Amino acid sequence: MFCGQRGSPKPVALIFGIVLIATACVDMGMIQGFTGMEMEATGHETDAVLIAVGVLIIVVAAFGCFGAWKESPKLLYIFVGCLILIILLELSVGIAAAALRPQIEGSLKANLRGSFIKNKSPSEEDSLYKDFWDRIQSNLECCGIRGPEDYQTANRGVADLLVVNPSLSCCPPDNSENKNDETKRAECLSARVYYMEGCENKVLNTIHSAGLTVIVCGILFCFLEVAGIVLALWLAHTIKTQGKSRDTA
């Protein structure tokens, strides 16, 4: 967790800090990447705090290394106090993240549905939403909000008859070089090989997986930080005992 008493620095805490920063960035990127163009900042706050905690862990680890190198019990006790504060901060962020998750998911659903409506618009102003949904549907292998039926359109000249008319991104990749996009799409629709699962559930499951990774990392780090506290206290006690032995010798 920190430097050896006379050894070279051990990069364990540094790795912990980097991993925590990386997982928080991934979670933030997932939320931002799946929200379309008009998502509010809701849900980014807890990830931002976790990134700050990761940076703090790196700084505190360097401080602990310095205290061990200097063989200073006082610096090691300060290191222990900082670790305790970090653990409390991580627990607070975890509780806040759990409380905010339903709100984040509600905002996510609303923004996905709003952007999907604009994705179906023929207006050039909404072309960004089409690109966004093409990317989501291709990457997650899904179609529409609840399924391809979200692309239903009225059949011209036939009353009350709806036709499923999804975009090409709802179809599995077709690498044929001698076919244009319209041909590929027509063949996909006629064979009904387009993706049947809706994107909303897939997006939420992806967000859940990223959030679970952050939670597991946070819990693991808490246990390791407790181990770091125990080791730092043991090292401080050893340094003090050795100092007294030298004084009495």
C-alpha angles and dihedrals in degrees: 000000000000139000122302117253092259101358138095120283115278110222095211097109090042089055091048091053093047093048092049091050091047095049092047090049091050092050091048091047091050092053093045093044094053099044103075124224103312106047117138120230092260111138097020093091097074092047090049090053090049090053088052089049090052091053089047091052090054092049093046091047089054089050090051090050090052091049092049092046091050090044089228116157090194092057090047091052089051088050089053091050091051091050091051090052090049091051091051090048092050091050091049092050091048092053092046091048091051091049093047097045096088090049091049091050092048091052090045093054092047093050094045091053093045093050091046091058089053090045089063092050116106091214116117089223088068096049090107089062090052090053089048093052093043088056094047094047094046096045097043096034094232138122131222126332099296098004143306090303086079086074093058114137132181114265110239114250095006116095120226093358115129124199125201105235110171125174124260091259088069089065128083114259115281111195095186107138096199095061128077123219094263092054092047090049093048092051091047092051095046092050091042092224095138119122113281100195120090121241098228095073092042092051092048091048090051091050090048091052092050091047091048090053090054091048093049091048090049093051092046092049091050090057092046092048089053087052088050090053091052092048093047092051090047091050092048090050091048092050091049092048092049090048092053091047091053091048093052094043 
